[in-house]
Amino acid sequence: MKIKLLFIGKENLEELQSASLDYFSKINNYNSFEIESIPYLKNTKSLPIELQKKQEGEILLKKIALQDIVVLLDERGQEFSSLQFSQFLQQRLNSGCKNLLFLIGGAYGFSEEVYQRANFSLSMSKMTFPHKLARLLFVEQLYRAFSILKGEPYHHE
């Protein structure tokens, strides 16, 4: 199974680059993993929020294949403990799914069309985080989930 984190925003990982790259390489020791950024839309100051979400959604939807399993990282999604997230990941691995996509939307979230396409919504916290920090938290939790599944000592219960 290929896992991909797809997000709206800048690749700008300067402040968190070392930690992000460390987790990225560790995850790839377990499973194929990639990260893709979609640049912010230009000239959005006068654009209504719903139209901005719709345009970002159209770009995201073009990156998603029909058979892909899509998980939105969304504040309104279901919350998991690290152990529950590892079990969620194991279920997807066992299902024979070829591509598992995790999406982080733009500043205003996802369009209705993206919500309709999603297979699942996952909340990392009820708190709001800057996108670059959310990406770091996600890759750390993905690494933690794989380490739990492999019975490695990284996670302590």
PyMOL commands that place a pseudoatom at each C-alpha (Angstrom):
pseudoatom trace, name=CA, resn=MET, resi=1, chain=A, elem=C, hetatm=0, pos=[0.000, 0.000, 0.000]
pseudoatom trace, name=CA, resn=LYS, resi=2, chain=A, elem=C, hetatm=0, pos=[1.203, 3.494, -0.809]
pseudoatom trace, name=CA, resn=ILE, resi=3, chain=A, elem=C, hetatm=0, pos=[0.512, 6.228, 1.722]
pseudoatom trace, name=CA, resn=LYS, resi=4, chain=A, elem=C, hetatm=0, pos=[0.516, 9.859, 0.728]
pseudoatom trace, name=CA, resn=LEU, resi=5, chain=A, elem=C, hetatm=0, pos=[0.033, 13.106, 2.615]
pseudoatom trace, name=CA, resn=LEU, resi=6, chain=A, elem=C, hetatm=0, pos=[-1.435, 15.697, 0.259]
pseudoatom trace, name=CA, resn=PHE, resi=7, chain=A, elem=C, hetatm=0, pos=[-1.857, 19.253, 1.481]
pseudoatom trace, name=CA, resn=ILE, resi=8, chain=A, elem=C, hetatm=0, pos=[-2.661, 22.779, 0.402]
pseudoatom trace, name=CA, resn=GLY, resi=9, chain=A, elem=C, hetatm=0, pos=[0.217, 25.053, 1.330]
pseudoatom trace, name=CA, resn=LYS, resi=10, chain=A, elem=C, hetatm=0, pos=[3.899, 25.721, 1.015]
pseudoatom trace, name=CA, resn=GLU, resi=11, chain=A, elem=C, hetatm=0, pos=[6.471, 22.965, 1.194]
pseudoatom trace, name=CA, resn=ASN, resi=12, chain=A, elem=C, hetatm=0, pos=[8.306, 25.371, 3.526]
pseudoatom trace, name=CA, resn=LEU, resi=13, chain=A, elem=C, hetatm=0, pos=[9.665, 22.982, 6.127]
pseudoatom trace, name=CA, resn=GLU, resi=14, chain=A, elem=C, hetatm=0, pos=[12.669, 25.093, 7.156]
pseudoatom trace, name=CA, resn=GLU, resi=15, chain=A, elem=C, hetatm=0, pos=[11.798, 25.361, 10.849]
pseudoatom trace, name=CA, resn=LEU, resi=16, chain=A, elem=C, hetatm=0, pos=[10.665, 21.752, 11.145]
pseudoatom trace, name=CA, resn=GLN, resi=17, chain=A, elem=C, hetatm=0, pos=[12.633, 20.243, 8.279]
pseudoatom trace, name=CA, resn=SER, resi=18, chain=A, elem=C, hetatm=0, pos=[15.031, 18.147, 10.331]
pseudoatom trace, name=CA, resn=ALA, resi=19, chain=A, elem=C, hetatm=0, pos=[12.303, 16.451, 12.395]
pseudoatom trace, name=CA, resn=SER, resi=20, chain=A, elem=C, hetatm=0, pos=[9.960, 16.027, 9.415]
pseudoatom trace, name=CA, resn=LEU, resi=21, chain=A, elem=C, hetatm=0, pos=[12.655, 14.484, 7.233]
pseudoatom trace, name=CA, resn=ASP, resi=22, chain=A, elem=C, hetatm=0, pos=[13.706, 12.176, 10.056]
pseudoatom trace, name=CA, resn=TYR, resi=23, chain=A, elem=C, hetatm=0, pos=[10.158, 10.804, 10.446]
pseudoatom trace, name=CA, resn=PHE, resi=24, chain=A, elem=C, hetatm=0, pos=[9.692, 10.701, 6.675]
pseudoatom trace, name=CA, resn=SER, resi=25, chain=A, elem=C, hetatm=0, pos=[12.718, 8.432, 6.224]
pseudoatom trace, name=CA, resn=LYS, resi=26, chain=A, elem=C, hetatm=0, pos=[11.713, 6.256, 9.199]
pseudoatom trace, name=CA, resn=ILE, resi=27, chain=A, elem=C, hetatm=0, pos=[8.207, 5.760, 7.768]
pseudoatom trace, name=CA, resn=ASN, resi=28, chain=A, elem=C, hetatm=0, pos=[9.688, 4.755, 4.410]
pseudoatom trace, name=CA, resn=ASN, resi=29, chain=A, elem=C, hetatm=0, pos=[11.554, 1.958, 6.188]
pseudoatom trace, name=CA, resn=TYR, resi=30, chain=A, elem=C, hetatm=0, pos=[8.122, 0.443, 6.930]
pseudoatom trace, name=CA, resn=ASN, resi=31, chain=A, elem=C, hetatm=0, pos=[6.001, 1.455, 3.988]
pseudoatom trace, name=CA, resn=SER, resi=32, chain=A, elem=C, hetatm=0, pos=[5.975, 3.586, 0.855]
pseudoatom trace, name=CA, resn=PHE, resi=33, chain=A, elem=C, hetatm=0, pos=[5.199, 7.159, 1.922]
pseudoatom trace, name=CA, resn=GLU, resi=34, chain=A, elem=C, hetatm=0, pos=[5.258, 10.462, 0.093]
pseudoatom trace, name=CA, resn=ILE, resi=35, chain=A, elem=C, hetatm=0, pos=[4.282, 14.033, 0.737]
pseudoatom trace, name=CA, resn=GLU, resi=36, chain=A, elem=C, hetatm=0, pos=[2.918, 16.380, -1.916]
pseudoatom trace, name=CA, resn=SER, resi=37, chain=A, elem=C, hetatm=0, pos=[2.121, 20.047, -1.522]
pseudoatom trace, name=CA, resn=ILE, resi=38, chain=A, elem=C, hetatm=0, pos=[-0.335, 21.970, -3.646]
pseudoatom trace, name=CA, resn=PRO, resi=39, chain=A, elem=C, hetatm=0, pos=[0.515, 25.685, -3.725]
pseudoatom trace, name=CA, resn=TYR, resi=40, chain=A, elem=C, hetatm=0, pos=[-1.920, 28.165, -2.246]
pseudoatom trace, name=CA, resn=LEU, resi=41, chain=A, elem=C, hetatm=0, pos=[-4.269, 29.790, -4.741]
pseudoatom trace, name=CA, resn=LYS, resi=42, chain=A, elem=C, hetatm=0, pos=[-3.151, 33.215, -5.914]
pseudoatom trace, name=CA, resn=ASN, resi=43, chain=A, elem=C, hetatm=0, pos=[-5.094, 36.471, -5.572]
pseudoatom trace, name=CA, resn=THR, resi=44, chain=A, elem=C, hetatm=0, pos=[-7.598, 35.183, -3.013]
pseudoatom trace, name=CA, resn=LYS, resi=45, chain=A, elem=C, hetatm=0, pos=[-8.040, 38.337, -0.907]
pseudoatom trace, name=CA, resn=SER, resi=46, chain=A, elem=C, hetatm=0, pos=[-11.246, 39.284, -2.716]
pseudoatom trace, name=CA, resn=LEU, resi=47, chain=A, elem=C, hetatm=0, pos=[-12.354, 35.700, -3.305]
pseudoatom trace, name=CA, resn=PRO, resi=48, chain=A, elem=C, hetatm=0, pos=[-15.288, 34.488, -1.170]
pseudoatom trace, name=CA, resn=ILE, resi=49, chain=A, elem=C, hetatm=0, pos=[-14.275, 31.698, 1.216]
pseudoatom trace, name=CA, resn=GLU, resi=50, chain=A, elem=C, hetatm=0, pos=[-16.661, 29.148, -0.303]
pseudoatom trace, name=CA, resn=LEU, resi=51, chain=A, elem=C, hetatm=0, pos=[-15.282, 29.806, -3.784]
pseudoatom trace, name=CA, resn=GLN, resi=52, chain=A, elem=C, hetatm=0, pos=[-11.720, 29.468, -2.489]
pseudoatom trace, name=CA, resn=LYS, resi=53, chain=A, elem=C, hetatm=0, pos=[-12.590, 26.118, -0.851]
pseudoatom trace, name=CA, resn=LYS, resi=54, chain=A, elem=C, hetatm=0, pos=[-14.305, 24.988, -4.057]
pseudoatom trace, name=CA, resn=GLN, resi=55, chain=A, elem=C, hetatm=0, pos=[-11.283, 25.844, -6.220]
pseudoatom trace, name=CA, resn=GLU, resi=56, chain=A, elem=C, hetatm=0, pos=[-8.878, 24.142, -3.796]
pseudoatom trace, name=CA, resn=GLY, resi=57, chain=A, elem=C, hetatm=0, pos=[-11.236, 21.164, -3.697]
pseudoatom trace, name=CA, resn=GLU, resi=58, chain=A, elem=C, hetatm=0, pos=[-11.196, 20.855, -7.488]
pseudoatom trace, name=CA, resn=ILE, resi=59, chain=A, elem=C, hetatm=0, pos=[-7.395, 20.713, -7.418]
pseudoatom trace, name=CA, resn=LEU, resi=60, chain=A, elem=C, hetatm=0, pos=[-7.403, 18.090, -4.644]
pseudoatom trace, name=CA, resn=LEU, resi=61, chain=A, elem=C, hetatm=0, pos=[-10.024, 15.949, -6.376]
pseudoatom trace, name=CA, resn=LYS, resi=62, chain=A, elem=C, hetatm=0, pos=[-7.922, 15.840, -9.561]
pseudoatom trace, name=CA, resn=LYS, resi=63, chain=A, elem=C, hetatm=0, pos=[-5.144, 14.207, -7.507]
pseudoatom trace, name=CA, resn=ILE, resi=64, chain=A, elem=C, hetatm=0, pos=[-7.421, 11.432, -6.207]
pseudoatom trace, name=CA, resn=ALA, resi=65, chain=A, elem=C, hetatm=0, pos=[-8.061, 8.218, -8.125]
pseudoatom trace, name=CA, resn=LEU, resi=66, chain=A, elem=C, hetatm=0, pos=[-11.400, 6.419, -7.925]
pseudoatom trace, name=CA, resn=GLN, resi=67, chain=A, elem=C, hetatm=0, pos=[-9.969, 3.481, -5.937]
pseudoatom trace, name=CA, resn=ASP, resi=68, chain=A, elem=C, hetatm=0, pos=[-7.995, 5.641, -3.447]
pseudoatom trace, name=CA, resn=ILE, resi=69, chain=A, elem=C, hetatm=0, pos=[-9.012, 5.617, 0.202]
pseudoatom trace, name=CA, resn=VAL, resi=70, chain=A, elem=C, hetatm=0, pos=[-9.199, 9.260, 1.301]
pseudoatom trace, name=CA, resn=VAL, resi=71, chain=A, elem=C, hetatm=0, pos=[-8.821, 10.375, 4.913]
pseudoatom trace, name=CA, resn=LEU, resi=72, chain=A, elem=C, hetatm=0, pos=[-9.356, 14.032, 5.702]
pseudoatom trace, name=CA, resn=LEU, resi=73, chain=A, elem=C, hetatm=0, pos=[-7.349, 15.498, 8.550]
pseudoatom trace, name=CA, resn=ASP, resi=74, chain=A, elem=C, hetatm=0, pos=[-10.143, 17.688, 9.818]
pseudoatom trace, name=CA, resn=GLU, resi=75, chain=A, elem=C, hetatm=0, pos=[-10.999, 19.210, 13.190]
pseudoatom trace, name=CA, resn=ARG, resi=76, chain=A, elem=C, hetatm=0, pos=[-14.509, 17.727, 12.918]
pseudoatom trace, name=CA, resn=GLY, resi=77, chain=A, elem=C, hetatm=0, pos=[-13.226, 14.202, 12.333]
pseudoatom trace, name=CA, resn=GLN, resi=78, chain=A, elem=C, hetatm=0, pos=[-13.036, 11.271, 14.716]
pseudoatom trace, name=CA, resn=GLU, resi=79, chain=A, elem=C, hetatm=0, pos=[-10.301, 11.402, 17.343]
pseudoatom trace, name=CA, resn=PHE, resi=80, chain=A, elem=C, hetatm=0, pos=[-8.046, 8.399, 17.974]
pseudoatom trace, name=CA, resn=SER, resi=81, chain=A, elem=C, hetatm=0, pos=[-5.422, 7.518, 20.502]
pseudoatom trace, name=CA, resn=SER, resi=82, chain=A, elem=C, hetatm=0, pos=[-2.093, 6.498, 18.969]
pseudoatom trace, name=CA, resn=LEU, resi=83, chain=A, elem=C, hetatm=0, pos=[-2.996, 2.853, 19.527]
pseudoatom trace, name=CA, resn=GLN, resi=84, chain=A, elem=C, hetatm=0, pos=[-6.397, 3.304, 17.849]
pseudoatom trace, name=CA, resn=PHE, resi=85, chain=A, elem=C, hetatm=0, pos=[-4.734, 5.065, 14.920]
pseudoatom trace, name=CA, resn=SER, resi=86, chain=A, elem=C, hetatm=0, pos=[-2.325, 2.131, 14.506]
pseudoatom trace, name=CA, resn=GLN, resi=87, chain=A, elem=C, hetatm=0, pos=[-5.323, -0.226, 14.451]
pseudoatom trace, name=CA, resn=PHE, resi=88, chain=A, elem=C, hetatm=0, pos=[-7.022, 1.995, 11.860]
pseudoatom trace, name=CA, resn=LEU, resi=89, chain=A, elem=C, hetatm=0, pos=[-3.863, 1.831, 9.759]
pseudoatom trace, name=CA, resn=GLN, resi=90, chain=A, elem=C, hetatm=0, pos=[-3.625, -1.961, 10.155]
pseudoatom trace, name=CA, resn=GLN, resi=91, chain=A, elem=C, hetatm=0, pos=[-7.227, -2.335, 8.943]
pseudoatom trace, name=CA, resn=ARG, resi=92, chain=A, elem=C, hetatm=0, pos=[-6.372, -0.350, 5.809]
pseudoatom trace, name=CA, resn=LEU, resi=93, chain=A, elem=C, hetatm=0, pos=[-3.246, -2.457, 5.258]
pseudoatom trace, name=CA, resn=ASN, resi=94, chain=A, elem=C, hetatm=0, pos=[-5.292, -5.655, 5.646]
pseudoatom trace, name=CA, resn=SER, resi=95, chain=A, elem=C, hetatm=0, pos=[-8.029, -4.429, 3.301]
pseudoatom trace, name=CA, resn=GLY, resi=96, chain=A, elem=C, hetatm=0, pos=[-5.774, -4.623, 0.263]
pseudoatom trace, name=CA, resn=CYS, resi=97, chain=A, elem=C, hetatm=0, pos=[-6.149, -0.929, -0.441]
pseudoatom trace, name=CA, resn=LYS, resi=98, chain=A, elem=C, hetatm=0, pos=[-3.487, 0.245, -2.896]
pseudoatom trace, name=CA, resn=ASN, resi=99, chain=A, elem=C, hetatm=0, pos=[-3.422, 3.958, -2.055]
pseudoatom trace, name=CA, resn=LEU, resi=100, chain=A, elem=C, hetatm=0, pos=[-4.227, 5.652, 1.239]
pseudoatom trace, name=CA, resn=LEU, resi=101, chain=A, elem=C, hetatm=0, pos=[-4.339, 9.432, 0.982]
pseudoatom trace, name=CA, resn=PHE, resi=102, chain=A, elem=C, hetatm=0, pos=[-4.372, 11.791, 3.954]
pseudoatom trace, name=CA, resn=LEU, resi=103, chain=A, elem=C, hetatm=0, pos=[-5.445, 15.326, 3.074]
pseudoatom trace, name=CA, resn=ILE, resi=104, chain=A, elem=C, hetatm=0, pos=[-4.888, 18.654, 4.815]
pseudoatom trace, name=CA, resn=GLY, resi=105, chain=A, elem=C, hetatm=0, pos=[-7.043, 21.399, 3.333]
pseudoatom trace, name=CA, resn=GLY, resi=106, chain=A, elem=C, hetatm=0, pos=[-6.407, 25.089, 2.978]
pseudoatom trace, name=CA, resn=ALA, resi=107, chain=A, elem=C, hetatm=0, pos=[-6.886, 27.751, 5.620]
pseudoatom trace, name=CA, resn=TYR, resi=108, chain=A, elem=C, hetatm=0, pos=[-10.686, 27.403, 5.476]
pseudoatom trace, name=CA, resn=GLY, resi=109, chain=A, elem=C, hetatm=0, pos=[-10.880, 23.627, 5.291]
pseudoatom trace, name=CA, resn=PHE, resi=110, chain=A, elem=C, hetatm=0, pos=[-12.386, 21.460, 2.578]
pseudoatom trace, name=CA, resn=SER, resi=111, chain=A, elem=C, hetatm=0, pos=[-15.100, 22.006, 0.001]
pseudoatom trace, name=CA, resn=GLU, resi=112, chain=A, elem=C, hetatm=0, pos=[-18.322, 20.045, 0.245]
pseudoatom trace, name=CA, resn=GLU, resi=113, chain=A, elem=C, hetatm=0, pos=[-17.225, 17.995, -2.779]
pseudoatom trace, name=CA, resn=VAL, resi=114, chain=A, elem=C, hetatm=0, pos=[-14.069, 16.866, -0.971]
pseudoatom trace, name=CA, resn=TYR, resi=115, chain=A, elem=C, hetatm=0, pos=[-16.109, 15.942, 2.135]
pseudoatom trace, name=CA, resn=GLN, resi=116, chain=A, elem=C, hetatm=0, pos=[-18.393, 13.863, -0.085]
pseudoatom trace, name=CA, resn=ARG, resi=117, chain=A, elem=C, hetatm=0, pos=[-15.453, 12.049, -1.701]
pseudoatom trace, name=CA, resn=ALA, resi=118, chain=A, elem=C, hetatm=0, pos=[-13.722, 11.267, 1.594]
pseudoatom trace, name=CA, resn=ASN, resi=119, chain=A, elem=C, hetatm=0, pos=[-13.912, 7.801, 3.105]
pseudoatom trace, name=CA, resn=PHE, resi=120, chain=A, elem=C, hetatm=0, pos=[-13.073, 9.001, 6.603]
pseudoatom trace, name=CA, resn=SER, resi=121, chain=A, elem=C, hetatm=0, pos=[-12.337, 12.154, 8.618]
pseudoatom trace, name=CA, resn=LEU, resi=122, chain=A, elem=C, hetatm=0, pos=[-9.719, 12.120, 11.337]
pseudoatom trace, name=CA, resn=SER, resi=123, chain=A, elem=C, hetatm=0, pos=[-9.077, 14.836, 13.910]
pseudoatom trace, name=CA, resn=MET, resi=124, chain=A, elem=C, hetatm=0, pos=[-5.619, 15.086, 15.419]
pseudoatom trace, name=CA, resn=SER, resi=125, chain=A, elem=C, hetatm=0, pos=[-6.950, 17.336, 18.180]
pseudoatom trace, name=CA, resn=LYS, resi=126, chain=A, elem=C, hetatm=0, pos=[-9.785, 19.674, 19.038]
pseudoatom trace, name=CA, resn=MET, resi=127, chain=A, elem=C, hetatm=0, pos=[-7.112, 22.389, 18.995]
pseudoatom trace, name=CA, resn=THR, resi=128, chain=A, elem=C, hetatm=0, pos=[-6.138, 24.252, 15.840]
pseudoatom trace, name=CA, resn=PHE, resi=129, chain=A, elem=C, hetatm=0, pos=[-2.529, 24.006, 14.644]
pseudoatom trace, name=CA, resn=PRO, resi=130, chain=A, elem=C, hetatm=0, pos=[-0.571, 25.821, 11.933]
pseudoatom trace, name=CA, resn=HIS, resi=131, chain=A, elem=C, hetatm=0, pos=[-0.424, 23.627, 8.836]
pseudoatom trace, name=CA, resn=LYS, resi=132, chain=A, elem=C, hetatm=0, pos=[3.327, 23.022, 9.066]
pseudoatom trace, name=CA, resn=LEU, resi=133, chain=A, elem=C, hetatm=0, pos=[2.980, 21.849, 12.670]
pseudoatom trace, name=CA, resn=ALA, resi=134, chain=A, elem=C, hetatm=0, pos=[-0.014, 19.666, 11.762]
pseudoatom trace, name=CA, resn=ARG, resi=135, chain=A, elem=C, hetatm=0, pos=[2.120, 18.008, 9.075]
pseudoatom trace, name=CA, resn=LEU, resi=136, chain=A, elem=C, hetatm=0, pos=[4.899, 17.316, 11.585]
pseudoatom trace, name=CA, resn=LEU, resi=137, chain=A, elem=C, hetatm=0, pos=[2.420, 15.925, 14.122]
pseudoatom trace, name=CA, resn=PHE, resi=138, chain=A, elem=C, hetatm=0, pos=[0.841, 13.721, 11.468]
pseudoatom trace, name=CA, resn=VAL, resi=139, chain=A, elem=C, hetatm=0, pos=[4.120, 12.222, 10.221]
pseudoatom trace, name=CA, resn=GLU, resi=140, chain=A, elem=C, hetatm=0, pos=[5.187, 11.562, 13.813]
pseudoatom trace, name=CA, resn=GLN, resi=141, chain=A, elem=C, hetatm=0, pos=[1.888, 9.771, 14.517]
pseudoatom trace, name=CA, resn=LEU, resi=142, chain=A, elem=C, hetatm=0, pos=[2.187, 7.779, 11.304]
pseudoatom trace, name=CA, resn=TYR, resi=143, chain=A, elem=C, hetatm=0, pos=[5.678, 6.683, 12.343]
pseudoatom trace, name=CA, resn=ARG, resi=144, chain=A, elem=C, hetatm=0, pos=[4.377, 5.886, 15.844]
pseudoatom trace, name=CA, resn=ALA, resi=145, chain=A, elem=C, hetatm=0, pos=[1.551, 3.796, 14.354]
pseudoatom trace, name=CA, resn=PHE, resi=146, chain=A, elem=C, hetatm=0, pos=[3.994, 1.705, 12.324]
pseudoatom trace, name=CA, resn=SER, resi=147, chain=A, elem=C, hetatm=0, pos=[6.279, 1.266, 15.339]
pseudoatom trace, name=CA, resn=ILE, resi=148, chain=A, elem=C, hetatm=0, pos=[3.279, 0.051, 17.382]
pseudoatom trace, name=CA, resn=LEU, resi=149, chain=A, elem=C, hetatm=0, pos=[2.314, -2.404, 14.632]
pseudoatom trace, name=CA, resn=LYS, resi=150, chain=A, elem=C, hetatm=0, pos=[5.871, -3.744, 14.536]
pseudoatom trace, name=CA, resn=GLY, resi=151, chain=A, elem=C, hetatm=0, pos=[6.023, -4.073, 18.341]
pseudoatom trace, name=CA, resn=GLU, resi=152, chain=A, elem=C, hetatm=0, pos=[8.946, -1.683, 18.601]
pseudoatom trace, name=CA, resn=PRO, resi=153, chain=A, elem=C, hetatm=0, pos=[9.709, 0.188, 21.838]
pseudoatom trace, name=CA, resn=TYR, resi=154, chain=A, elem=C, hetatm=0, pos=[9.113, 3.739, 20.496]
pseudoatom trace, name=CA, resn=HIS, resi=155, chain=A, elem=C, hetatm=0, pos=[5.582, 3.920, 21.948]
pseudoatom trace, name=CA, resn=HIS, resi=156, chain=A, elem=C, hetatm=0, pos=[5.008, 3.458, 25.674]
pseudoatom trace, name=CA, resn=GLU, resi=157, chain=A, elem=C, hetatm=0, pos=[1.552, 2.459, 26.943]
for i in range(1, 157): cmd.bond("trace and resi %d" % i, "trace and resi %d" % (i + 1))
show_as sticks, trace
zoom trace
